[in-house]
Amino acid sequence: MGASTHTVTNQAPPLTGYDVFGADAALTDAVARHTAPERLQEVREELGELGRAAGSAQVQEWGDEADGHPPVLHTHDRYGHRTDEVEFHPAWHRLLRKAVSHGLTDAWTRPDGHVRRAAAFLVWTQNDAGHGCPVSMTHAAVPALRTDPDLAAVWEPKLTSRVYVPELRPVDRKPGALLGMAMTEKQGGSDVRANTTRAEPLGAEGEYVLTGHKWFCSAPMSDGFLVLAQVPEGTSRTGAVGGPTCFLLPRVLPDGTRNSFRIQRLKDKLGNRSNASAEVEFDGTTWARRVGEEGRGIAAIIGMVAATRLDCVTGAAAVMRQAVAQAVHHSAYRNAFGGPLIDKPLMRNVLADLALESEAATTLALRLAAAYDSETEAERQLLRLAVPAAKFWVTKRCIPLTVEALECLGGNGYVEDSRMPRLLRESPLNSIWEGAGNIQALDVLRALQREPAALDAFLTELGQARGADHRLDGAIKDMLTELADLSGIEARARRLVERMALTLQGSLLVRFAPPQVADAFCASRLGGDWGGSFGTLPHTLDLASVVERARVPL
């Protein structure tokens, strides 16, 4: 009998059986900071329950199954009738049901709703980001629908429900519903004013039929969609001027028949594979109800766009947190060159650098969620600048962070079993969705030019940390110098927005993070003592404490 060579040693145990919320110090601190004291215990218990589920082996398996079995399109039944249905793996439905039941579509109707919902979104989507897409769109649709009180009265209670029912039925016959959106067209991309989908008014007020093609429609089995279409000038019986208009398109009509919603194909995407993204066609009989005023479609959807952009920030923070947790966990259990990797000075520098990026992302995401809960004019103005700036920067930082975290696992991180490749494939998504980097930068410029109160609110937020760190003060001064020179501002927009995001993150960390975290962030991101890759922090900092704060205690 030959000698056995298959003794497994020096492998990290699976990162499972833990509380994803409770093990995230940056997140738990942010929730405590932004939640009313009288509700904090309730919110902690709520998020702890979800966090323990998210860290369980069973739910991690659901994520593996949903990602490993992408949705399948069925355009026709066996007899040749159009069905236009997408079949999802049962794990997808389990994940969605849990998300809905824990309030991930219910932020607008409860106190501290956006903070608790953002924290839950960050926790729950670490296993699978794909099902977070319909969750995000459903959540974000509420402000758009509120521009039409009659529509909101019917749909909002369904969208904020805690009940998930996947079968397609008329919305008034369902206890809960999901809502998506289909804005992008093949010829226009982010330039939605170039859309060519047409809307022709019917006899009844607010009713139209649509003709056109949408290039990206995520989660096409949702109960309804917000879409943009052009109303030709002079066609409205009210004499309105026409133009880009927002519509609510239900999958099932009030009489129980299917609306004409032709799914042409599903996209074969880099990541986000558990979620279906489709091309859909409206054939001239597709019925829709107008949302808001004719010709004011972009104004009607702006609230939805802002809310989904914040979810892009939160979703990127979720990917970053899981990547860092895996890297630190592996390094704590992996021995090399005479001891645990986590104790090696060079690896500690890399891990601390990753942990800083992750904590800054989480802290910023929860601060913006708290601004939504506040509803004051100052906070609304802060969101106008801070959301696109955060969307620009945080989502971009997700990509190199995930690559570096994967590398911390070496070859183990390059195989699918580690789940790191899934995180890597997911990492570019939030930078692209809801407007890529240039769109966010241009949106910041637009706000600076048209809404001076937004800059006042932004500077007021930064000013709360004035004098606490000389590197932060210097970075703010440099940013103001950049703002004062408007020559070639569009070509410099990315540089400016990057500085705005970094100073906002620095301000928050100086005010709220442990001193060693704030010191390391300001020294590297704001003070210039940093290289071109992760793991180039000043060696004199307290990096061990930064890494330990990011570690999942098992």
Secondary structure as a PSIPRED ss2 file (coil, helix, strand):
# PSIPRED VFORMAT (PSIPRED V4.0)

   1 M C   1.000  0.000  0.000
   2 G C   1.000  0.000  0.000
   3 A C   1.000  0.000  0.000
   4 S C   1.000  0.000  0.000
   5 T C   1.000  0.000  0.000
   6 H C   1.000  0.000  0.000
   7 T C   1.000  0.000  0.000
   8 V C   1.000  0.000  0.000
   9 T C   1.000  0.000  0.000
  10 N C   1.000  0.000  0.000
  11 Q C   1.000  0.000  0.000
  12 A C   1.000  0.000  0.000
  13 P C   1.000  0.000  0.000
  14 P C   1.000  0.000  0.000
  15 L C   1.000  0.000  0.000
  16 T C   1.000  0.000  0.000
  17 G C   1.000  0.000  0.000
  18 Y C   1.000  0.000  0.000
  19 D C   1.000  0.000  0.000
  20 V C   1.000  0.000  0.000
  21 F C   1.000  0.000  0.000
  22 G C   1.000  0.000  0.000
  23 A C   1.000  0.000  0.000
  24 D C   1.000  0.000  0.000
  25 A H   0.000  1.000  0.000
  26 A H   0.000  1.000  0.000
  27 L H   0.000  1.000  0.000
  28 T H   0.000  1.000  0.000
  29 D H   0.000  1.000  0.000
  30 A H   0.000  1.000  0.000
  31 V H   0.000  1.000  0.000
  32 A H   0.000  1.000  0.000
  33 R H   0.000  1.000  0.000
  34 H H   0.000  1.000  0.000
  35 T C   1.000  0.000  0.000
  36 A C   1.000  0.000  0.000
  37 P H   0.000  1.000  0.000
  38 E H   0.000  1.000  0.000
  39 R H   0.000  1.000  0.000
  40 L H   0.000  1.000  0.000
  41 Q H   0.000  1.000  0.000
  42 E H   0.000  1.000  0.000
  43 V H   0.000  1.000  0.000
  44 R H   0.000  1.000  0.000
  45 E H   0.000  1.000  0.000
  46 E H   0.000  1.000  0.000
  47 L H   0.000  1.000  0.000
  48 G H   0.000  1.000  0.000
  49 E H   0.000  1.000  0.000
  50 L H   0.000  1.000  0.000
  51 G H   0.000  1.000  0.000
  52 R H   0.000  1.000  0.000
  53 A H   0.000  1.000  0.000
  54 A H   0.000  1.000  0.000
  55 G C   1.000  0.000  0.000
  56 S C   1.000  0.000  0.000
  57 A H   0.000  1.000  0.000
  58 Q H   0.000  1.000  0.000
  59 V H   0.000  1.000  0.000
  60 Q H   0.000  1.000  0.000
  61 E H   0.000  1.000  0.000
  62 W H   0.000  1.000  0.000
  63 G H   0.000  1.000  0.000
  64 D H   0.000  1.000  0.000
  65 E H   0.000  1.000  0.000
  66 A H   0.000  1.000  0.000
  67 D H   0.000  1.000  0.000
  68 G H   0.000  1.000  0.000
  69 H C   1.000  0.000  0.000
  70 P C   1.000  0.000  0.000
  71 P C   1.000  0.000  0.000
  72 V E   0.000  0.000  1.000
  73 L E   0.000  0.000  1.000
  74 H E   0.000  0.000  1.000
  75 T E   0.000  0.000  1.000
  76 H E   0.000  0.000  1.000
  77 D C   1.000  0.000  0.000
  78 R C   1.000  0.000  0.000
  79 Y C   1.000  0.000  0.000
  80 G C   1.000  0.000  0.000
  81 H C   1.000  0.000  0.000
  82 R E   0.000  0.000  1.000
  83 T E   0.000  0.000  1.000
  84 D E   0.000  0.000  1.000
  85 E E   0.000  0.000  1.000
  86 V E   0.000  0.000  1.000
  87 E E   0.000  0.000  1.000
  88 F C   1.000  0.000  0.000
  89 H C   1.000  0.000  0.000
  90 P H   0.000  1.000  0.000
  91 A H   0.000  1.000  0.000
  92 W H   0.000  1.000  0.000
  93 H H   0.000  1.000  0.000
  94 R H   0.000  1.000  0.000
  95 L H   0.000  1.000  0.000
  96 L H   0.000  1.000  0.000
  97 R H   0.000  1.000  0.000
  98 K H   0.000  1.000  0.000
  99 A H   0.000  1.000  0.000
 100 V H   0.000  1.000  0.000
 101 S H   0.000  1.000  0.000
 102 H C   1.000  0.000  0.000
 103 G C   1.000  0.000  0.000
 104 L C   1.000  0.000  0.000
 105 T C   1.000  0.000  0.000
 106 D C   1.000  0.000  0.000
 107 A C   1.000  0.000  0.000
 108 W C   1.000  0.000  0.000
 109 T C   1.000  0.000  0.000
 110 R C   1.000  0.000  0.000
 111 P C   1.000  0.000  0.000
 112 D C   1.000  0.000  0.000
 113 G H   0.000  1.000  0.000
 114 H H   0.000  1.000  0.000
 115 V H   0.000  1.000  0.000
 116 R H   0.000  1.000  0.000
 117 R H   0.000  1.000  0.000
 118 A H   0.000  1.000  0.000
 119 A H   0.000  1.000  0.000
 120 A H   0.000  1.000  0.000
 121 F H   0.000  1.000  0.000
 122 L H   0.000  1.000  0.000
 123 V H   0.000  1.000  0.000
 124 W H   0.000  1.000  0.000
 125 T C   1.000  0.000  0.000
 126 Q C   1.000  0.000  0.000
 127 N C   1.000  0.000  0.000
 128 D C   1.000  0.000  0.000
 129 A C   1.000  0.000  0.000
 130 G C   1.000  0.000  0.000
 131 H C   1.000  0.000  0.000
 132 G H   0.000  1.000  0.000
 133 C H   0.000  1.000  0.000
 134 P H   0.000  1.000  0.000
 135 V H   0.000  1.000  0.000
 136 S H   0.000  1.000  0.000
 137 M H   0.000  1.000  0.000
 138 T H   0.000  1.000  0.000
 139 H H   0.000  1.000  0.000
 140 A H   0.000  1.000  0.000
 141 A H   0.000  1.000  0.000
 142 V H   0.000  1.000  0.000
 143 P H   0.000  1.000  0.000
 144 A H   0.000  1.000  0.000
 145 L H   0.000  1.000  0.000
 146 R C   1.000  0.000  0.000
 147 T C   1.000  0.000  0.000
 148 D C   1.000  0.000  0.000
 149 P H   0.000  1.000  0.000
 150 D H   0.000  1.000  0.000
 151 L H   0.000  1.000  0.000
 152 A H   0.000  1.000  0.000
 153 A H   0.000  1.000  0.000
 154 V H   0.000  1.000  0.000
 155 W H   0.000  1.000  0.000
 156 E H   0.000  1.000  0.000
 157 P H   0.000  1.000  0.000
 158 K H   0.000  1.000  0.000
 159 L H   0.000  1.000  0.000
 160 T C   1.000  0.000  0.000
 161 S C   1.000  0.000  0.000
 162 R C   1.000  0.000  0.000
 163 V C   1.000  0.000  0.000
 164 Y C   1.000  0.000  0.000
 165 V C   1.000  0.000  0.000
 166 P C   1.000  0.000  0.000
 167 E C   1.000  0.000  0.000
 168 L C   1.000  0.000  0.000
 169 R C   1.000  0.000  0.000
 170 P C   1.000  0.000  0.000
 171 V H   0.000  1.000  0.000
 172 D H   0.000  1.000  0.000
 173 R H   0.000  1.000  0.000
 174 K C   1.000  0.000  0.000
 175 P C   1.000  0.000  0.000
 176 G C   1.000  0.000  0.000
 177 A C   1.000  0.000  0.000
 178 L C   1.000  0.000  0.000
 179 L E   0.000  0.000  1.000
 180 G E   0.000  0.000  1.000
 181 M E   0.000  0.000  1.000
 182 A E   0.000  0.000  1.000
 183 M C   1.000  0.000  0.000
 184 T C   1.000  0.000  0.000
 185 E C   1.000  0.000  0.000
 186 K C   1.000  0.000  0.000
 187 Q C   1.000  0.000  0.000
 188 G C   1.000  0.000  0.000
 189 G C   1.000  0.000  0.000
 190 S C   1.000  0.000  0.000
 191 D C   1.000  0.000  0.000
 192 V H   0.000  1.000  0.000
 193 R H   0.000  1.000  0.000
 194 A H   0.000  1.000  0.000
 195 N C   1.000  0.000  0.000
 196 T C   1.000  0.000  0.000
 197 T C   1.000  0.000  0.000
 198 R E   0.000  0.000  1.000
 199 A E   0.000  0.000  1.000
 200 E E   0.000  0.000  1.000
 201 P E   0.000  0.000  1.000
 202 L C   1.000  0.000  0.000
 203 G C   1.000  0.000  0.000
 204 A C   1.000  0.000  0.000
 205 E C   1.000  0.000  0.000
 206 G C   1.000  0.000  0.000
 207 E E   0.000  0.000  1.000
 208 Y E   0.000  0.000  1.000
 209 V E   0.000  0.000  1.000
 210 L E   0.000  0.000  1.000
 211 T E   0.000  0.000  1.000
 212 G E   0.000  0.000  1.000
 213 H E   0.000  0.000  1.000
 214 K E   0.000  0.000  1.000
 215 W E   0.000  0.000  1.000
 216 F E   0.000  0.000  1.000
 217 C E   0.000  0.000  1.000
 218 S E   0.000  0.000  1.000
 219 A C   1.000  0.000  0.000
 220 P C   1.000  0.000  0.000
 221 M C   1.000  0.000  0.000
 222 S C   1.000  0.000  0.000
 223 D C   1.000  0.000  0.000
 224 G E   0.000  0.000  1.000
 225 F E   0.000  0.000  1.000
 226 L E   0.000  0.000  1.000
 227 V E   0.000  0.000  1.000
 228 L E   0.000  0.000  1.000
 229 A E   0.000  0.000  1.000
 230 Q E   0.000  0.000  1.000
 231 V E   0.000  0.000  1.000
 232 P C   1.000  0.000  0.000
 233 E C   1.000  0.000  0.000
 234 G C   1.000  0.000  0.000
 235 T C   1.000  0.000  0.000
 236 S C   1.000  0.000  0.000
 237 R C   1.000  0.000  0.000
 238 T C   1.000  0.000  0.000
 239 G C   1.000  0.000  0.000
 240 A C   1.000  0.000  0.000
 241 V C   1.000  0.000  0.000
 242 G C   1.000  0.000  0.000
 243 G E   0.000  0.000  1.000
 244 P E   0.000  0.000  1.000
 245 T E   0.000  0.000  1.000
 246 C E   0.000  0.000  1.000
 247 F E   0.000  0.000  1.000
 248 L E   0.000  0.000  1.000
 249 L E   0.000  0.000  1.000
 250 P E   0.000  0.000  1.000
 251 R C   1.000  0.000  0.000
 252 V E   0.000  0.000  1.000
 253 L C   1.000  0.000  0.000
 254 P C   1.000  0.000  0.000
 255 D C   1.000  0.000  0.000
 256 G C   1.000  0.000  0.000
 257 T C   1.000  0.000  0.000
 258 R E   0.000  0.000  1.000
 259 N C   1.000  0.000  0.000
 260 S C   1.000  0.000  0.000
 261 F C   1.000  0.000  0.000
 262 R E   0.000  0.000  1.000
 263 I E   0.000  0.000  1.000
 264 Q E   0.000  0.000  1.000
 265 R E   0.000  0.000  1.000
 266 L E   0.000  0.000  1.000
 267 K C   1.000  0.000  0.000
 268 D C   1.000  0.000  0.000
 269 K C   1.000  0.000  0.000
 270 L C   1.000  0.000  0.000
 271 G C   1.000  0.000  0.000
 272 N C   1.000  0.000  0.000
 273 R C   1.000  0.000  0.000
 274 S C   1.000  0.000  0.000
 275 N C   1.000  0.000  0.000
 276 A C   1.000  0.000  0.000
 277 S E   0.000  0.000  1.000
 278 A E   0.000  0.000  1.000
 279 E E   0.000  0.000  1.000
 280 V E   0.000  0.000  1.000
 281 E E   0.000  0.000  1.000
 282 F E   0.000  0.000  1.000
 283 D E   0.000  0.000  1.000
 284 G E   0.000  0.000  1.000
 285 T E   0.000  0.000  1.000
 286 T E   0.000  0.000  1.000
 287 W E   0.000  0.000  1.000
 288 A E   0.000  0.000  1.000
 289 R E   0.000  0.000  1.000
 290 R E   0.000  0.000  1.000
 291 V E   0.000  0.000  1.000
 292 G C   1.000  0.000  0.000
 293 E C   1.000  0.000  0.000
 294 E C   1.000  0.000  0.000
 295 G C   1.000  0.000  0.000
 296 R C   1.000  0.000  0.000
 297 G H   0.000  1.000  0.000
 298 I H   0.000  1.000  0.000
 299 A H   0.000  1.000  0.000
 300 A H   0.000  1.000  0.000
 301 I H   0.000  1.000  0.000
 302 I H   0.000  1.000  0.000
 303 G H   0.000  1.000  0.000
 304 M H   0.000  1.000  0.000
 305 V H   0.000  1.000  0.000
 306 A H   0.000  1.000  0.000
 307 A H   0.000  1.000  0.000
 308 T H   0.000  1.000  0.000
 309 R H   0.000  1.000  0.000
 310 L H   0.000  1.000  0.000
 311 D H   0.000  1.000  0.000
 312 C H   0.000  1.000  0.000
 313 V H   0.000  1.000  0.000
 314 T H   0.000  1.000  0.000
 315 G H   0.000  1.000  0.000
 316 A H   0.000  1.000  0.000
 317 A H   0.000  1.000  0.000
 318 A H   0.000  1.000  0.000
 319 V H   0.000  1.000  0.000
 320 M H   0.000  1.000  0.000
 321 R H   0.000  1.000  0.000
 322 Q H   0.000  1.000  0.000
 323 A H   0.000  1.000  0.000
 324 V H   0.000  1.000  0.000
 325 A H   0.000  1.000  0.000
 326 Q H   0.000  1.000  0.000
 327 A H   0.000  1.000  0.000
 328 V H   0.000  1.000  0.000
 329 H H   0.000  1.000  0.000
 330 H H   0.000  1.000  0.000
 331 S H   0.000  1.000  0.000
 332 A H   0.000  1.000  0.000
 333 Y H   0.000  1.000  0.000
 334 R C   1.000  0.000  0.000
 335 N E   0.000  0.000  1.000
 336 A E   0.000  0.000  1.000
 337 F C   1.000  0.000  0.000
 338 G C   1.000  0.000  0.000
 339 G E   0.000  0.000  1.000
 340 P E   0.000  0.000  1.000
 341 L H   0.000  1.000  0.000
 342 I H   0.000  1.000  0.000
 343 D H   0.000  1.000  0.000
 344 K C   1.000  0.000  0.000
 345 P H   0.000  1.000  0.000
 346 L H   0.000  1.000  0.000
 347 M H   0.000  1.000  0.000
 348 R H   0.000  1.000  0.000
 349 N H   0.000  1.000  0.000
 350 V H   0.000  1.000  0.000
 351 L H   0.000  1.000  0.000
 352 A H   0.000  1.000  0.000
 353 D H   0.000  1.000  0.000
 354 L H   0.000  1.000  0.000
 355 A H   0.000  1.000  0.000
 356 L H   0.000  1.000  0.000
 357 E H   0.000  1.000  0.000
 358 S H   0.000  1.000  0.000
 359 E H   0.000  1.000  0.000
 360 A H   0.000  1.000  0.000
 361 A H   0.000  1.000  0.000
 362 T H   0.000  1.000  0.000
 363 T H   0.000  1.000  0.000
 364 L H   0.000  1.000  0.000
 365 A H   0.000  1.000  0.000
 366 L H   0.000  1.000  0.000
 367 R H   0.000  1.000  0.000
 368 L H   0.000  1.000  0.000
 369 A H   0.000  1.000  0.000
 370 A H   0.000  1.000  0.000
 371 A H   0.000  1.000  0.000
 372 Y H   0.000  1.000  0.000
 373 D H   0.000  1.000  0.000
 374 S H   0.000  1.000  0.000
 375 E C   1.000  0.000  0.000
 376 T C   1.000  0.000  0.000
 377 E H   0.000  1.000  0.000
 378 A H   0.000  1.000  0.000
 379 E H   0.000  1.000  0.000
 380 R H   0.000  1.000  0.000
 381 Q H   0.000  1.000  0.000
 382 L H   0.000  1.000  0.000
 383 L H   0.000  1.000  0.000
 384 R H   0.000  1.000  0.000
 385 L H   0.000  1.000  0.000
 386 A H   0.000  1.000  0.000
 387 V H   0.000  1.000  0.000
 388 P H   0.000  1.000  0.000
 389 A H   0.000  1.000  0.000
 390 A H   0.000  1.000  0.000
 391 K H   0.000  1.000  0.000
 392 F H   0.000  1.000  0.000
 393 W H   0.000  1.000  0.000
 394 V H   0.000  1.000  0.000
 395 T H   0.000  1.000  0.000
 396 K H   0.000  1.000  0.000
 397 R H   0.000  1.000  0.000
 398 C H   0.000  1.000  0.000
 399 I H   0.000  1.000  0.000
 400 P H   0.000  1.000  0.000
 401 L H   0.000  1.000  0.000
 402 T H   0.000  1.000  0.000
 403 V H   0.000  1.000  0.000
 404 E H   0.000  1.000  0.000
 405 A H   0.000  1.000  0.000
 406 L H   0.000  1.000  0.000
 407 E H   0.000  1.000  0.000
 408 C H   0.000  1.000  0.000
 409 L C   1.000  0.000  0.000
 410 G H   0.000  1.000  0.000
 411 G H   0.000  1.000  0.000
 412 N H   0.000  1.000  0.000
 413 G H   0.000  1.000  0.000
 414 Y H   0.000  1.000  0.000
 415 V C   1.000  0.000  0.000
 416 E H   0.000  1.000  0.000
 417 D H   0.000  1.000  0.000
 418 S H   0.000  1.000  0.000
 419 R C   1.000  0.000  0.000
 420 M H   0.000  1.000  0.000
 421 P H   0.000  1.000  0.000
 422 R H   0.000  1.000  0.000
 423 L H   0.000  1.000  0.000
 424 L H   0.000  1.000  0.000
 425 R H   0.000  1.000  0.000
 426 E H   0.000  1.000  0.000
 427 S C   1.000  0.000  0.000
 428 P C   1.000  0.000  0.000
 429 L H   0.000  1.000  0.000
 430 N H   0.000  1.000  0.000
 431 S H   0.000  1.000  0.000
 432 I H   0.000  1.000  0.000
 433 W C   1.000  0.000  0.000
 434 E C   1.000  0.000  0.000
 435 G C   1.000  0.000  0.000
 436 A C   1.000  0.000  0.000
 437 G H   0.000  1.000  0.000
 438 N H   0.000  1.000  0.000
 439 I H   0.000  1.000  0.000
 440 Q H   0.000  1.000  0.000
 441 A H   0.000  1.000  0.000
 442 L H   0.000  1.000  0.000
 443 D H   0.000  1.000  0.000
 444 V H   0.000  1.000  0.000
 445 L H   0.000  1.000  0.000
 446 R H   0.000  1.000  0.000
 447 A H   0.000  1.000  0.000
 448 L H   0.000  1.000  0.000
 449 Q H   0.000  1.000  0.000
 450 R H   0.000  1.000  0.000
 451 E C   1.000  0.000  0.000
 452 P H   0.000  1.000  0.000
 453 A H   0.000  1.000  0.000
 454 A H   0.000  1.000  0.000
 455 L H   0.000  1.000  0.000
 456 D H   0.000  1.000  0.000
 457 A H   0.000  1.000  0.000
 458 F H   0.000  1.000  0.000
 459 L H   0.000  1.000  0.000
 460 T H   0.000  1.000  0.000
 461 E H   0.000  1.000  0.000
 462 L H   0.000  1.000  0.000
 463 G H   0.000  1.000  0.000
 464 Q C   1.000  0.000  0.000
 465 A C   1.000  0.000  0.000
 466 R C   1.000  0.000  0.000
 467 G C   1.000  0.000  0.000
 468 A C   1.000  0.000  0.000
 469 D C   1.000  0.000  0.000
 470 H H   0.000  1.000  0.000
 471 R H   0.000  1.000  0.000
 472 L H   0.000  1.000  0.000
 473 D H   0.000  1.000  0.000
 474 G H   0.000  1.000  0.000
 475 A H   0.000  1.000  0.000
 476 I H   0.000  1.000  0.000
 477 K H   0.000  1.000  0.000
 478 D H   0.000  1.000  0.000
 479 M H   0.000  1.000  0.000
 480 L H   0.000  1.000  0.000
 481 T H   0.000  1.000  0.000
 482 E H   0.000  1.000  0.000
 483 L H   0.000  1.000  0.000
 484 A H   0.000  1.000  0.000
 485 D C   1.000  0.000  0.000
 486 L C   1.000  0.000  0.000
 487 S C   1.000  0.000  0.000
 488 G C   1.000  0.000  0.000
 489 I C   1.000  0.000  0.000
 490 E C   1.000  0.000  0.000
 491 A C   1.000  0.000  0.000
 492 R C   1.000  0.000  0.000
 493 A H   0.000  1.000  0.000
 494 R H   0.000  1.000  0.000
 495 R H   0.000  1.000  0.000
 496 L H   0.000  1.000  0.000
 497 V H   0.000  1.000  0.000
 498 E H   0.000  1.000  0.000
 499 R H   0.000  1.000  0.000
 500 M H   0.000  1.000  0.000
 501 A H   0.000  1.000  0.000
 502 L H   0.000  1.000  0.000
 503 T H   0.000  1.000  0.000
 504 L H   0.000  1.000  0.000
 505 Q H   0.000  1.000  0.000
 506 G H   0.000  1.000  0.000
 507 S H   0.000  1.000  0.000
 508 L H   0.000  1.000  0.000
 509 L H   0.000  1.000  0.000
 510 V H   0.000  1.000  0.000
 511 R H   0.000  1.000  0.000
 512 F H   0.000  1.000  0.000
 513 A C   1.000  0.000  0.000
 514 P C   1.000  0.000  0.000
 515 P H   0.000  1.000  0.000
 516 Q H   0.000  1.000  0.000
 517 V H   0.000  1.000  0.000
 518 A H   0.000  1.000  0.000
 519 D H   0.000  1.000  0.000
 520 A H   0.000  1.000  0.000
 521 F H   0.000  1.000  0.000
 522 C H   0.000  1.000  0.000
 523 A H   0.000  1.000  0.000
 524 S H   0.000  1.000  0.000
 525 R H   0.000  1.000  0.000
 526 L H   0.000  1.000  0.000
 527 G C   1.000  0.000  0.000
 528 G C   1.000  0.000  0.000
 529 D C   1.000  0.000  0.000
 530 W C   1.000  0.000  0.000
 531 G C   1.000  0.000  0.000
 532 G C   1.000  0.000  0.000
 533 S C   1.000  0.000  0.000
 534 F C   1.000  0.000  0.000
 535 G C   1.000  0.000  0.000
 536 T C   1.000  0.000  0.000
 537 L C   1.000  0.000  0.000
 538 P C   1.000  0.000  0.000
 539 H C   1.000  0.000  0.000
 540 T C   1.000  0.000  0.000
 541 L C   1.000  0.000  0.000
 542 D C   1.000  0.000  0.000
 543 L H   0.000  1.000  0.000
 544 A H   0.000  1.000  0.000
 545 S H   0.000  1.000  0.000
 546 V H   0.000  1.000  0.000
 547 V H   0.000  1.000  0.000
 548 E H   0.000  1.000  0.000
 549 R H   0.000  1.000  0.000
 550 A H   0.000  1.000  0.000
 551 R C   1.000  0.000  0.000
 552 V C   1.000  0.000  0.000
 553 P C   1.000  0.000  0.000
 554 L C   1.000  0.000  0.000
